[in-house]
């Protein structure tokens, strides 16, 4: 990392750049060396001179509402000012420290998406920390702790304080330097595992109903430093031992720390929440130093509880023994191991209708995974509320884009649902719930249409996928014997055939999702070609008595024979399947 110093026409530098650097960076380097167990080295190259920015510091709007574009302009101006003296191609990123009297009150990190960075010296500059007045606060340790916190963001760690509210440090306090940084504490074991500073032998995942483990203090360089129990696809409970020593010397408490983590919660909204052994706490000085959860740990002494139990899941961490200032022996109880929780592995449009990777409002999808439930059944008459289809079968629900879907079939490993009309185009998350068990989100791509014709995999032979076309007498069109036990014969010119489809989009009049169709709605702009010849379409639209099903009545055109391809477009959009029709 390069380290640059910038001043402004309205805030010229009046400090020694080298003295500033030595008051901030060496302490930060030592911090990373210790908390990473020497698995990370913060390498910084300072340029001991002040580079003059072309604009007044107030022009960048840090104090009143910094935007992405203004932040980018600030960094671009700094890079331009320093470019003659610095080869940015030699560094992974840059620290930029503003002069003392500049209107830069805080120190945000800038990590744009690829392609949105700044081109300089033939590279894209995308990892930048702009340091401001908070590096000069009256609290000595606070000053340099800004650098470990903001560098944590460069490595992908979230903010553990709240962006809004009156009690912003309530979730994590000072137990992690990505929260309240005054104490300068370690990153939690969970964060260290993500960074690779703890490996799988040093941070355990409890999957058995019960296990015992000796937890070494987080400051220790050997032993197990953390144990986690996954309680849902996105949430886990974690236990670690914290002692007031080394970089944790500024903590207000010590003992067994338990916290929840949730990967679905955004930075600044509480992705890590400390589970307090002692509720409340009114010591203003300790709250100022360590935040509201300053006395959160579990212990066998001092009147504190020695067991944490999560009432929602029954997961517990019980202290069996402890050594003064050292490790703790712990019993971990996990009544419902994660292997019993539901999980989505894939989502496709209806498999017998082409299994498209894109979906559409009103279309059908098949959700595959595990542990969805214990029964296998399709919806039936009693599941309907008049013409309205059910949004739950035996307690199993599915949402698409946040809206309840209509559940047509459930089993332990597959759920079929119709997508509600309200789902917006773009990317939408699919989530399955069964009682209190919730899957993680599985994103699907939603388009205005995702048409597919009925063509079951069993209707394939010799590399050809035949469409499921029916004669009026309900005999299938196809080579005789295509599917054992079913009647097939080849079609001839002028024969009337019926095809079925899903995902073809709006009809006139509309046929809302989740309703049994009472009156056919017509599909406009349907073009069918058989062997390249346009076929007459007698009807195209929704099917009364069904939910989300389309029917197409066509006439085989004259002058063609043998196995030929059948294609269809709706409003100019082609059905993406490659389908065959068997003719005489």
C-alpha positions in Angstrom: 0.0 0.0 0.0 1.2 3.5 -0.8 0.7 6.2 1.9 0.1 9.8 0.5 -0.5 13.1 2.2 -2.7 15.8 0.6 -3.5 19.4 1.6 -5.9 22.0 0.1 -6.0 25.6 -0.8 -8.3 26.2 2.2 -6.3 23.9 4.5 -2.6 24.0 3.8 -0.4 21.5 5.7 1.1 22.5 9.0 2.3 19.1 10.2 5.3 16.9 9.7 4.3 14.1 7.3 6.9 11.6 8.7 5.8 12.2 12.3 2.2 11.7 11.3 3.0 8.5 9.6 5.0 7.1 12.6 2.1 8.0 14.9 -0.3 5.9 12.8 1.2 3.1 10.7 3.7 1.2 12.8 1.1 0.6 15.5 -1.3 -0.6 12.8 1.3 -2.9 11.4 2.0 -4.4 14.8 -1.7 -4.9 15.4 -2.2 -6.9 12.2 0.9 -8.9 12.9 -0.5 -10.0 16.3 -4.2 -10.4 15.6 -3.5 -12.4 12.3 -1.0 -14.7 14.2 1.6 -13.4 11.7 -0.4 -14.6 8.7 -0.7 -11.1 7.3 1.8 -8.4 6.9 0.7 -4.8 6.3 3.3 -3.4 3.9 3.1 0.4 3.5 5.3 2.7 1.5 5.0 6.4 2.6 5.8 9.4 0.4 6.9 12.1 2.9 5.6 15.2 1.2 2.3 17.1 0.9 0.5 17.0 -2.5 -1.7 20.0 -3.1 -5.3 19.2 -4.2 -6.8 21.4 -7.0 -10.0 22.2 -5.1 -10.9 23.4 -1.6 -11.6 20.6 0.9 -15.2 21.7 1.3 -15.8 21.1 -2.4 -15.8 17.3 -1.8 -18.7 17.5 0.6 -17.4 15.0 3.2 -19.1 16.8 6.0 -22.5 17.2 4.4 -23.0 14.0 2.4 -20.2 12.3 0.5 -21.4 10.6 -2.7 -19.6 7.9 -4.7 -18.9 10.3 -7.5 -17.4 13.0 -5.2 -15.3 10.4 -3.4 -14.0 9.2 -6.7 -13.2 12.8 -7.7 -11.3 13.3 -4.5 -9.2 10.1 -5.1 -8.7 11.0 -8.7 -7.5 14.5 -7.8 -5.1 13.0 -5.3 -3.7 10.4 -7.7 -3.2 13.1 -10.4 -1.4 15.3 -7.9 0.9 12.5 -6.8 1.3 10.7 -10.2 4.7 12.3 -11.0 6.2 11.0 -7.8 4.4 7.7 -7.4 4.1 4.6 -9.6 0.7 3.3 -8.7 1.3 0.1 -10.6 3.6 -1.0 -7.8 0.9 -1.0 -5.1 -2.3 -2.9 -4.2 -4.0 0.2 -2.9 -3.5 3.6 -1.3 -4.0 5.4 2.0 -4.6 9.2 1.5 -4.3 11.3 4.6 -5.8 14.8 4.5 -4.3 17.8 6.2 -5.3 18.7 9.8 -7.7 21.5 9.1 -9.3 20.0 6.0 -13.1 19.5 5.9 -12.6 15.7 5.9 -14.0 14.6 9.3 -13.9 10.8 8.9 -12.1 8.1 7.0 -14.2 6.1 4.5 -13.0 3.2 2.4 -13.5 3.2 -1.4 -13.8 -0.2 -3.1 -15.8 0.2 -6.3 -16.8 -2.7 -8.6 -14.3 -3.6 -11.4 -14.5 -1.1 -14.2 -15.6 1.7 -11.9 -12.2 2.5 -10.5 -9.6 5.1 -11.6 -7.1 4.4 -14.4 -3.6 5.5 -13.5 -0.2 4.2 -14.5 -1.8 1.5 -16.6 -3.7 -0.1 -13.7 -7.2 0.4 -12.2 -7.0 1.9 -8.7 -9.9 0.3 -6.7 -8.6 -0.1 -3.1 -8.3 3.3 -1.3 -8.7 4.5 2.2 -9.1 8.3 2.6 -8.0 9.3 6.1 -9.5 12.3 7.9 -9.8 14.1 11.2 -10.7 11.0 13.2 -7.0 10.0 13.0 -6.3 12.9 15.2 -8.9 12.5 18.0 -7.9 13.2 21.6 -8.1 9.4 22.4 -4.6 8.3 21.4 -5.4 4.7 20.6 -8.5 5.7 18.6 -6.3 7.5 16.1 -4.4 4.6 14.7 -7.2 2.1 15.2 -8.9 3.8 12.3 -6.4 2.1 9.9 -7.0 -1.5 11.0 -10.8 -0.9 10.9 -10.8 0.6 7.4 -8.2 -1.9 6.1 -10.7 -4.6 7.3 -13.1 -3.1 4.8 -10.5 -3.5 2.1 -10.5 -7.2 2.9 -14.3 -7.5 2.8 -15.3 -7.2 6.5 -18.6 -5.4 7.3 -19.3 -2.6 9.7 -20.5 -4.1 13.0 -22.0 -0.9 14.3 -25.4 0.4 13.1 -25.6 3.1 10.4 -28.8 4.5 12.0 -30.4 4.7 15.4 -29.4 6.2 18.8 -27.6 3.2 20.1 -25.3 2.4 17.2 -22.9 0.2 19.1 -25.5 -2.0 20.7 -25.0 -5.1 18.5 -21.2 -5.7 18.9 -19.7 -2.9 21.0 -15.9 -3.1 21.1 -15.7 -6.9 20.9 -14.6 -6.6 17.3 -12.5 -3.7 15.8 -15.1 -3.5 13.0 -17.5 -2.2 15.7 -16.4 0.4 18.3 -12.7 0.8 17.7 -11.8 2.7 21.0 -10.6 -0.5 22.7 -8.6 -1.7 19.6 -9.7 -5.2 20.2 -9.1 -8.2 17.9 -11.4 -9.1 15.1 -13.7 -11.9 16.3 -12.8 -15.5 15.6 -15.6 -15.6 12.9 -14.0 -12.7 11.0 -10.5 -14.3 11.4 -11.8 -17.6 9.9 -13.2 -15.7 6.9 -9.8 -14.0 6.4 -8.0 -17.3 6.6 -6.1 -16.4 9.8 -7.7 -19.4 11.5 -8.0 -22.8 9.7 -10.5 -25.6 10.1 -8.6 -27.1 13.0 -8.6 -23.8 14.9 -12.2 -22.8 14.2 -14.6 -25.7 14.6 -18.2 -26.2 13.2 -20.3 -28.3 15.5 -22.4 -30.7 13.5 -23.0 -33.5 16.1 -25.8 -33.3 18.6 -23.2 -32.8 21.4 -19.4 -32.3 21.6 -16.8 -31.0 24.1 -14.0 -28.6 23.1 -11.2 -26.7 24.8 -11.3 -23.1 23.6 -8.0 -21.2 23.9 -8.2 -17.4 24.3 -8.5 -15.6 21.0 -5.2 -13.9 21.7 -3.4 -17.3 21.8 -1.4 -18.4 18.8 -2.3 -22.1 19.2 -5.4 -24.2 19.9 -9.0 -23.9 19.0 -10.1 -20.3 19.0 -13.7 -20.5 18.0 -16.6 -22.9 17.6 -19.8 -22.3 15.5 -23.2 -24.0 15.3 -25.2 -23.3 12.2 -28.8 -22.6 13.0 -30.2 -21.8 9.5 -28.8 -21.5 6.0 -27.7 -17.9 6.8 -27.2 -17.8 10.6 -24.8 -19.3 13.1 -24.0 -19.0 16.8 -20.3 -18.7 17.7 -18.4 -19.0 21.0 -14.9 -17.8 21.7 -12.8 -17.0 24.8 -11.7 -13.4 25.3 -9.0 -12.4 27.8 -7.8 -8.8 28.6 -4.3 -9.3 27.3 -2.3 -8.1 24.3 -4.4 -6.3 21.7 -7.5 -7.2 23.8 -6.1 -5.4 26.9 -8.6 -2.6 26.4 -11.7 -4.7 26.7 -14.0 -4.1 29.6 -14.8 -7.7 30.4 -13.5 -11.3 29.8 -14.8 -14.8 29.6 -16.8 -16.8 27.1 -18.2 -14.5 24.3 -21.2 -15.8 22.4 -22.6 -14.0 19.3 -24.8 -14.7 16.4 -23.8 -14.0 12.8 -26.2 -13.7 9.8 -24.9 -13.6 6.2 -28.2 -12.2 5.0 -27.8 -9.0 7.1 -26.0 -6.1 5.4 -23.1 -4.2 6.7 -24.3 -1.5 9.2 -27.5 -3.4 10.0 -26.2 -5.8 12.6 -24.7 -8.9 10.8 -23.0 -9.8 14.2 -24.9 -9.5 17.4 -23.3 -10.3 20.8 -25.5 -12.4 23.1 -25.3 -10.8 26.5 -24.8 -12.9 29.6 -25.9 -9.9 31.7 -28.7 -7.8 30.4 -28.4 -4.0 30.4 -25.6 -2.3 32.2 -25.4 1.4 33.1 -21.7 2.1 33.7 -21.4 5.2 31.4 -17.6 5.1 31.4 -17.5 1.5 30.3 -20.2 2.0 27.8 -18.1 4.8 26.3 -15.1 2.6 26.2 -16.6 -0.7 25.1 -20.2 -0.1 24.0 -23.5 -1.3 25.6 -22.5 -5.0 25.6 -19.4 -4.2 27.7 -20.1 -7.0 30.3 -21.5 -9.6 27.9 -19.4 -12.7 28.6 -20.3 -15.9 30.4 -18.1 -17.1 33.3 -18.1 -19.5 36.2 -17.2 -16.7 38.6 -18.4 -13.2 39.6 -22.1 -14.2 39.7 -22.3 -14.6 35.9 -24.1 -17.5 34.2 -21.9 -20.3 33.0 -24.3 -21.5 30.2 -25.7 -19.8 27.1 -28.9 -21.4 25.6 -30.6 -20.1 22.5 -34.4 -20.4 23.1 -35.2 -20.5 19.4 -33.0 -23.5 18.5 -32.0 -25.1 21.8 -28.3 -24.7 20.9 -26.3 -24.2 24.1 -22.7 -23.5 25.1 -21.9 -24.7 28.7 -18.7 -23.9 30.5 -17.4 -27.1 32.1 -14.2 -25.7 33.5 -11.8 -22.8 33.1 -8.2 -21.8 33.8 -7.5 -18.4 35.2 -6.6 -16.2 32.3 -6.5 -19.2 30.0 -8.7 -21.6 28.1 -12.2 -22.9 28.9 -13.7 -26.3 28.5 -17.0 -26.2 26.8 -19.9 -28.5 26.0 -21.7 -27.6 22.8 -25.2 -29.0 22.4 -26.9 -28.9 19.0 -30.4 -30.5 19.0 -31.0 -29.9 15.3 -27.8 -30.2 13.2 -27.8 -28.2 10.0 -28.1 -31.2 7.8 -31.8 -31.3 8.8 -32.4 -27.7 7.6 -33.9 -27.1 4.1 -31.7 -25.9 1.3 -32.2 -25.0 -2.3 -29.8 -26.5 -4.8 -31.3 -25.4 -8.1 -34.3 -23.7 -9.7 -35.6 -24.2 -13.3 -38.7 -23.4 -15.3 -41.0 -26.4 -15.6 -38.8 -29.4 -16.6 -41.2 -31.0 -19.0 -41.6 -27.7 -20.7 -37.9 -27.1 -21.6 -36.4 -26.4 -18.2 -35.4 -22.9 -19.1 -32.9 -21.0 -16.8 -35.1 -17.9 -17.1 -38.6 -17.6 -15.6 -41.6 -15.3 -15.9 -44.5 -14.0 -13.8 -47.3 -16.5 -14.2 -44.9 -19.2 -15.2 -44.1 -22.4 -13.4 -40.8 -23.3 -11.7 -39.4 -26.4 -10.1 -37.4 -25.8 -6.9 -34.9 -28.6 -6.1 -33.1 -29.1 -2.8 -33.3 -31.1 0.4 -35.3 -31.3 3.6 -38.2 -29.3 2.3 -40.7 -31.5 4.2 -41.7 -35.0 5.0 -44.7 -35.5 2.6 -45.0 -35.7 -1.2 -48.3 -34.5 -2.8 -49.9 -32.2 -5.3 -52.5 -29.7 -4.5 -56.1 -30.9 -4.4 -59.6 -29.4 -4.3 -59.7 -28.7 -0.6 -56.4 -26.7 -0.9 -58.1 -24.1 -3.0 -60.1 -21.1 -1.8 -62.7 -21.0 -4.5 -60.7 -20.3 -7.7 -57.7 -19.1 -5.7 -54.7 -21.5 -5.6 -52.9 -22.2 -2.3 -49.8 -20.4 -1.2 -49.0 -23.2 1.3 -49.1 -27.0 1.2 -48.6 -28.7 4.6 -46.9 -25.7 6.0 -44.4 -25.3 3.1 -44.3 -21.9 1.5 -42.2 -20.3 -1.3 -41.6 -16.7 -2.0 -40.3 -15.3 -5.3 -39.0 -11.8 -5.2 -40.6 -11.4 -1.8 -44.1 -12.4 -3.0 -45.9 -15.6 -2.0 -45.9 -18.2 -4.9 -48.7 -20.7 -5.6 -47.6 -24.1 -4.4 -48.7 -26.9 -6.7 -46.5 -29.8 -5.5 -44.3 -30.6 -2.5 -41.9 -33.3 -1.7 -38.7 -33.6 0.5 -36.6 -32.6 -2.6 -38.8 -30.8 -5.1 -41.4 -28.1 -5.0 -43.4 -26.8 -8.0 -44.8 -23.3 -7.8 -46.4 -20.7 -10.1 -44.7 -17.3 -9.9 -47.0 -14.5 -8.8 -47.7 -11.6 -11.2 -46.2 -9.0 -8.8 -42.6 -10.2 -9.2 -40.5 -7.6 -11.0 -38.3 -8.3 -14.0 -34.6 -8.8 -13.3 -33.1 -10.9 -10.5 -35.4 -12.3 -7.9 -34.6 -14.5 -4.8 -36.5 -17.8 -4.3 -36.9 -18.8 -0.6 -38.6 -21.8 0.9 -39.9 -21.9 4.5 -41.3 -24.7 6.5 -42.4 -23.6 9.9 -39.4 -21.9 11.5 -36.9 -23.4 9.0 -35.9 -21.1 6.2 -33.6 -21.7 3.2 -31.1 -19.3 1.9 -32.1 -17.3 -1.2 -31.6 -18.7 -4.7 -31.6 -16.0 -7.4 -33.5 -16.5 -10.6 -33.6 -14.3 -13.7 -37.1 -13.0 -14.5 -38.2 -12.0 -18.0 -41.5 -10.8 -19.4 -41.9 -14.2 -21.1 -40.1 -17.5 -20.7 -42.1 -19.7 -23.1 -41.8 -23.5 -23.2 -43.9 -26.2 -24.9 -44.7 -29.6 -23.3 -42.0 -32.0 -24.4 -41.2 -34.5 -21.7 -37.7 -36.1 -21.7 -39.4 -39.5 -22.3 -40.5 -38.1 -25.7 -36.9 -38.3 -27.0 -35.4 -40.8 -29.4 -32.3 -41.1 -31.6 -31.2 -37.6 -30.5 -34.5 -36.0 -31.3 -36.9 -34.4 -28.7 -40.5 -34.7 -29.9 -43.1 -32.2 -28.9 -46.1 -33.6 -26.9 -48.8 -33.1 -29.6 -52.2 -34.7 -29.4 -54.8 -35.7 -31.9 -58.4 -34.9 -31.1 -58.9 -38.6 -30.0 -56.0 -38.0 -27.4 -53.5 -40.2 -29.3 -50.0 -38.7 -29.2 -48.2 -37.6 -32.3 -44.9 -39.5 -32.7 -43.2 -42.6 -34.0 -45.1 -45.7 -32.9 -43.7 -47.1 -29.7 -41.9 -43.9 -28.7 -43.0 -44.3 -25.1 -43.9 -47.9 -24.0 -47.6 -48.2 -23.0 -48.8 -45.0 -24.8 -50.5 -44.7 -28.2 -48.6 -42.9 -30.9 -49.1 -42.3 -34.6 -47.6 -40.0 -37.2 -49.5 -36.9 -38.3 -50.6 -36.1 -41.8 -51.2 -32.7 -43.6 -54.5 -31.1 -42.6 -54.5 -33.0 -39.2 -55.7 -30.9 -36.2 -53.2 -31.1 -33.4 -53.1 -29.7 -29.8 -50.0 -28.5 -28.1 -49.6 -27.2 -24.5 -47.2 -24.7 -23.0 -46.3 -22.5 -20.0 -44.6 -19.1 -19.5 -46.1 -17.5 -22.6 -47.0 -14.2 -20.9 -50.1 -12.0 -20.8 -53.4 -12.9 -22.5 -56.4 -10.9 -23.4 -58.5 -10.8 -21.3 -55.8 -11.3 -18.5 -55.6 -14.6 -16.7 -54.1 -13.7 -13.2 -51.5 -16.1 -11.6 -52.8 -18.2 -8.8 -56.4 -18.4 -10.2 -58.2 -21.3 -11.9 -59.0 -19.9 -15.4 -62.7 -19.5 -15.9 -62.6 -17.9 -19.4 -60.0 -18.4 -22.1 -57.6 -15.5 -22.7 -56.1 -15.2 -26.1 -52.4 -15.0 -26.9 -51.5 -12.5 -29.6 -48.8 -12.9 -32.3 -48.3 -16.7 -32.2 -46.5 -18.0 -35.3 -46.0 -21.8 -35.7 -43.8 -23.4 -38.4 -43.8 -27.1 -39.2 -40.8 -28.1 -41.3 -40.3 -24.4 -42.0 -43.9 -24.0 -43.3 -46.3 -21.7 -41.5 -49.1 -23.6 -39.8 -52.6 -22.4 -39.3 -53.2 -21.5 -35.6 -56.9 -22.0 -34.8 -56.5 -21.1 -31.1 -53.8 -19.9 -28.8 -54.4 -18.9 -25.1 -55.1 -20.0 -21.6 -57.0 -23.2 -20.7 -60.2 -23.0 -18.6 -60.0 -25.2 -15.5 -56.2 -24.9 -15.2 -53.7 -22.6 -13.6 -51.0 -21.1 -15.8 -51.4 -23.6 -18.7 -51.6 -22.5 -22.4 -53.1 -24.4 -25.3 -52.4 -24.2 -29.1 -54.6 -25.7 -31.7 -52.8 -26.0 -35.0 -53.3 -27.5 -38.4 -50.5 -29.4 -40.1 -49.6 -27.6 -43.4 -49.6 -29.5 -46.7 -46.6 -30.5 -48.7 -44.3 -31.9 -45.9 -43.5 -35.3 -44.5 -41.2 -37.3 -42.3 -39.7 -36.0 -39.0 -39.5 -32.2 -39.2 -38.8 -29.5 -36.7 -41.6 -27.5 -35.1 -40.8 -23.9 -34.1 -43.0 -21.3 -32.4 -42.7 -17.5 -31.6 -44.8 -15.3 -29.4 -44.7 -11.6 -30.1 -41.5 -12.2 -32.0 -39.8 -14.2 -29.2 -38.8 -17.7 -30.1 -39.5 -20.7 -28.0 -35.9 -21.8 -27.3 -36.5 -25.6 -27.5 -35.4 -27.7 -30.5 -38.5 -29.8 -31.1 -39.5 -32.4 -33.6 -42.9 -33.5 -35.0 -43.4 -36.9 -36.6 -45.3 -36.8 -39.9 -46.1 -39.6 -42.4 
